[in-house]
């Protein structure tokens, strides 16, 4: 028996890879379901709302932006999040099955996780609503600021340039803060799914549990997420280069007709890029969930069979 209460960066990847290979097919199927739902939902939103979104931006219409495209994105994001929660909970169950020397059984994993989505529905709702609110408020502020700058440009061009520079600086700072908060939450909620799936905690209890268990190991978790993220970004970036070859948007005419033409020209490249990112997520989503399951077992004092690396 191998104790895993000490987390070492290299060993964490070795153990995750070993376990991932042992139950590759069932994990790949779960990852594919989650990734296809997320990618398909995102692509459908682009098809349905890209033109209205651009129209709202060009016409400085915050109300139309927040109540139309962003609201639909929030609702679709919530549905995709719930599918990911269900698939991730099943991945954690399959990982434990194989780590304990049993056969991977998707039906048993589904039976063990039938209550996960109802138990995590409220936290998912809060996260989705909070994200929509922050983005809606942020875009409303930016659009109103742009409108003010545009009006002042008619009277004082120097003041308008200063206003644009200040706005760009504010947007950059807000973007950096959003990235920092997103990564901080990814680290602190890294053990959310195994806590909800294996410990059967309700409501916000898995959030609190993950927050507690990641104390002292945040650096290791952050490093693991960065390594996987860099690998994922490299593949998706290469795919984006391929997608960019498919289309070179021409100068579109002004007005709504020009926006529709621009969106139509970009759709082949967007579709290819989405397909590539979906394929990558099919592998990385279950890999990270298996890793989080191993970390959860490590920090809660479980022991694994000799299946894991020594």
C-alpha positions in Angstrom: 0.0 0.0 0.0 1.3 3.5 -0.9 0.4 6.4 1.4 -0.5 9.5 -0.5 -0.7 12.1 2.2 2.3 13.9 0.9 1.8 15.7 -2.4 4.8 15.9 -4.8 4.4 17.7 -8.1 6.0 15.1 -10.3 4.4 12.2 -8.5 1.0 13.8 -8.8 1.2 13.8 -12.6 2.6 10.3 -12.6 -0.2 8.9 -10.4 -2.8 10.8 -12.4 -1.5 9.5 -15.7 -1.3 5.9 -14.4 -4.9 6.0 -13.2 -6.1 7.8 -16.3 -4.6 5.1 -18.6 -6.3 2.3 -16.5 -9.8 3.7 -17.1 -9.2 5.7 -20.3 -12.3 4.6 -22.2 -15.0 5.4 -19.7 -13.2 8.6 -18.7 -12.9 9.6 -22.3 -16.7 9.0 -22.9 -17.6 11.2 -19.9 -15.1 13.9 -21.0 -16.6 13.8 -24.5 -20.2 14.3 -23.2 -19.1 17.3 -21.1 -16.9 18.8 -23.8 -19.5 18.3 -26.6 -22.3 19.9 -24.6 -20.1 22.9 -23.7 -18.7 23.3 -27.2 -22.0 22.8 -28.9 -23.8 25.2 -26.6 -21.1 27.8 -27.2 -21.3 27.4 -31.0 -25.1 27.6 -30.9 -24.9 30.8 -29.0 -22.5 32.3 -31.6 -24.9 31.3 -34.4 -27.9 32.7 -32.6 -26.6 35.8 -30.9 -23.3 37.0 -32.6 -25.1 39.5 -34.8 -27.4 40.9 -32.0 -24.4 41.1 -29.7 -22.4 43.1 -32.2 -25.4 45.3 -32.9 -25.9 46.1 -29.2 -22.2 47.0 -28.9 -22.1 49.2 -32.0 -25.4 50.9 -31.0 -24.3 51.4 -27.4 -27.3 49.5 -26.1 -26.5 48.0 -22.6 -30.0 47.0 -21.9 -30.3 44.9 -25.1 -26.8 43.5 -24.5 -27.6 42.3 -20.9 -31.1 41.1 -21.5 -30.5 39.3 -24.8 -27.1 37.7 -25.6 -25.7 37.8 -22.1 -28.8 36.4 -20.5 -28.9 33.5 -23.0 -25.2 32.9 -22.4 -25.8 32.7 -18.7 -28.7 30.3 -19.0 -26.8 28.1 -21.5 -23.7 28.3 -19.3 -25.7 27.1 -16.3 -27.0 24.1 -18.3 -23.5 23.2 -19.5 -22.1 23.6 -16.0 -24.6 21.1 -14.6 -23.7 18.6 -17.3 -20.0 19.1 -16.4 -20.8 18.6 -12.7 -22.6 15.3 -13.4 -19.9 14.0 -15.7 -17.1 15.2 -13.3 -18.8 13.5 -10.3 -18.9 10.2 -12.3 -15.3 10.6 -13.3 -14.4 10.8 -9.6 -16.4 7.6 -8.9 -14.7 5.7 -11.7 -11.3 6.9 -10.6 -11.9 5.6 -7.1 -13.3 2.3 -8.5 -10.1 1.6 -10.5 -7.7 3.0 -7.8 -9.2 0.6 -5.3 -8.7 -2.3 -7.7 -12.2 -2.6 -8.9 -13.5 -2.6 -12.5 -14.6 0.7 -14.0 -18.4 0.7 -14.0 -20.3 3.7 -15.5 -23.7 2.4 -14.3 -22.5 2.1 -10.7 -20.9 5.6 -11.0 -24.2 7.0 -12.2 -26.1 5.4 -9.4 -23.7 6.9 -6.9 -24.0 10.4 -8.3 -27.7 10.7 -9.1 -28.1 13.4 -6.3 -25.0 15.4 -7.2 -26.7 17.9 -9.6 -29.7 18.6 -7.2 -27.2 19.1 -4.3 -25.0 21.5 -6.3 -27.8 23.3 -8.2 -27.8 26.3 -5.8 -24.1 27.0 -5.9 -24.1 26.6 -9.7 -27.1 29.1 -9.9 -25.2 31.6 -7.7 -22.0 31.3 -9.8 -23.9 31.7 -13.1 -26.0 34.6 -11.9 -23.0 36.3 -10.4 -21.0 35.9 -13.6 -23.8 37.4 -15.6 -24.2 40.3 -13.2 -20.5 41.1 -13.2 -20.2 41.0 -17.0 -23.5 42.9 -17.6 -22.4 45.7 -15.2 -18.9 45.8 -16.6 -20.1 46.1 -20.2 -22.7 48.7 -19.3 -20.1 50.8 -17.6 -17.7 50.5 -20.6 -20.4 51.3 -23.1 -21.6 54.3 -21.2 -18.0 55.5 -20.9 -17.5 55.1 -24.6 -20.6 57.1 -25.3 -19.4 59.8 -23.0 -16.0 59.9 -24.7 -17.6 60.0 -28.1 -19.8 63.0 -27.1 -16.8 64.9 -25.5 -14.7 64.3 -28.6 -16.8 66.7 -30.5 -15.9 69.5 -28.1 -12.4 68.6 -26.9 -10.4 66.1 -28.8 -7.5 66.1 -26.3 -9.9 65.4 -23.4 -11.4 62.6 -25.5 -8.0 61.0 -26.0 -7.3 61.1 -22.3 -10.6 59.6 -21.6 -10.0 56.7 -24.0 -6.6 56.0 -22.5 -8.1 56.1 -19.0 -10.8 53.7 -20.1 -8.3 51.4 -21.8 -6.3 51.3 -18.5 -9.4 50.6 -16.5 -10.4 47.8 -18.8 -6.9 46.3 -18.7 -6.9 46.4 -14.9 -10.4 44.9 -14.7 -9.3 42.1 -17.1 -6.2 41.3 -15.0 -8.3 41.3 -11.8 -10.8 38.9 -13.5 -8.1 36.6 -14.6 -6.6 36.6 -11.1 -9.9 35.9 -9.4 -10.8 33.1 -11.9 -7.5 31.3 -11.3 -7.8 31.8 -7.5 -11.3 30.2 -7.6 -10.1 27.4 -9.8 -7.4 26.6 -7.2 -9.7 26.9 -4.2 -12.6 24.9 -5.8 -10.2 22.2 -7.3 -11.6 19.6 -4.9 -15.2 20.6 -5.2 -16.3 17.6 -7.4 -14.6 14.8 -5.4 -15.9 16.4 -2.2 -19.5 16.4 -3.6 -19.2 13.0 -5.2 -17.3 11.0 -2.7 -18.4 12.7 0.6 -22.0 13.4 -0.6 -22.0 16.9 0.8 -25.0 19.1 0.1 -25.4 22.7 -1.0 -22.4 24.9 -0.3 -20.8 22.3 1.9 -18.5 21.0 -0.9 -17.4 24.5 -1.6 -16.4 25.0 2.0 -14.8 21.6 2.1 -12.7 22.3 -1.0 -11.7 25.7 0.4 -10.5 24.0 3.6 -8.7 21.1 1.9 -6.7 23.3 -0.5 -5.0 25.2 2.3 -1.3 24.5 2.2 -1.4 22.9 -1.2 -2.5 25.9 -3.3 0.9 26.2 -4.9 0.9 22.6 -6.1 -2.6 22.8 -7.4 -1.9 26.1 -9.2 1.3 24.6 -10.8 -0.6 21.6 -12.0 -3.4 23.7 -13.5 -0.8 25.9 -15.2 1.0 23.0 -16.8 -2.2 21.4 -18.1 -3.5 24.9 -19.2 -0.3 25.6 -21.1 -0.4 22.2 -22.9 -4.1 22.8 -23.7 -3.5 26.4 -24.8 -0.6 25.3 -27.1 -2.8 22.7 -28.9 -5.8 25.1 -29.1 -3.5 27.9 -30.3 -2.2 25.7 -33.2 -5.7 24.8 -34.0 -6.6 28.5 -34.1 -3.9 29.1 -36.6 -5.4 26.4 -38.8 -8.8 27.9 -38.4 -7.5 31.4 -39.3 -6.4 30.0 -42.7 -10.0 29.1 -43.5 -11.2 32.6 -43.7 -9.9 36.1 -44.3 -12.7 38.5 -43.5 -13.2 41.2 -46.1 -14.1 44.7 -45.3 -17.8 44.7 -44.5 -20.2 47.4 -45.4 -21.6 49.6 -42.6 -24.8 48.9 -40.8 -26.5 45.7 -39.8 -25.9 44.1 -43.2 -22.2 44.5 -42.8 -22.3 42.9 -39.3 -24.3 39.9 -40.7 -21.7 39.5 -43.5 -18.8 39.6 -41.1 -20.4 37.0 -38.8 -21.1 34.7 -41.8 -17.5 35.0 -42.9 -16.1 34.2 -39.5 -18.4 31.1 -38.8 -16.2 28.5 -40.6 -13.1 29.5 -38.5 -15.2 29.7 -35.3 -16.6 26.2 -36.0 -13.2 24.7 -36.6 -11.7 26.4 -33.5 -14.6 25.2 -31.4 -14.2 21.6 -32.6 -10.5 21.7 -31.8 -11.1 23.1 -28.3 -13.8 20.5 -27.7 -11.5 17.7 -28.7 -8.8 18.9 -26.3 -11.3 19.4 -23.5 -12.4 15.8 -24.0 -9.0 14.7 -22.7 -8.2 17.4 -20.2 -11.5 17.6 -18.3 -11.4 14.0 -17.0 -7.6 14.2 -16.5 -8.0 17.2 -14.1 -10.9 15.6 -12.3 -8.8 12.4 -11.8 -6.0 14.6 -10.5 -8.4 16.4 -8.1 -9.7 13.0 -6.9 -6.2 11.8 -6.1 -5.5 15.1 -4.3 -8.7 14.8 -2.3 -7.8 11.2 -1.2 -4.3 12.4 -0.4 -5.3 15.2 1.9 -8.1 13.2 3.6 -5.7 10.4 4.5 -6.7 7.6 2.1 -4.3 5.0 0.8 -4.3 3.7 -2.7 -3.4 0.3 -4.1 0.1 -0.3 -5.6 -1.5 0.6 -8.9 -0.1 4.1 -8.3 3.5 5.0 -8.9 5.9 4.4 -6.0 
